[in-house]
Amino acid sequence: MIQVRLNNISDNYFNKAWELYEHAFPPEERRLLSTQTHIMKKSNYHFDVLMDKNEFIGFLLWWVLKH
């Protein structure tokens, strides 16, 4: 399994990850696509996809925060 960071919505596998995101969270807990696009430009935000044998298997969304 490998973890690949996506930097914008045109990256490979973003559409698969976004489809899963929309099904995994209720509407009141989801970001709008326009908001997600903006947040992905921040260096401390990570939108990572998990791949196994070149197949998308999931995603991780996380922030690097200062202590």
Order of alpha helices (4+ residues) and beta strands (2+ residues): beta-alpha-alpha-beta-beta
